[in-house]
């Protein structure tokens, strides 16, 4: 995605809409998704990806680095965490 956060139009590209249904959690689905994301980013010659989330501790497991807290467009979650993944 080229634009996902109005408060940070300087950031690109974005990983968006990642969700694992509760009945599939604990089965390495997220790990497999993150591995696939990284592989596809490499194939696309990307050097980094960004995402924002309210989760703490989840994406760090997969190499994402916390950058800062950011304002979102969401009424129920106006401040979330911005992460960056360096693609190597």
Secondary structure, 3 states (H helix, E strand, C coil): CCCCCHHHCCCCCECCCCCCCHHHCCCCHHHHHHHHHHHHHHHCCCCEEEEEECCCCCHHHHCCEEEEEEECCCCCCCEEEEEEEECC
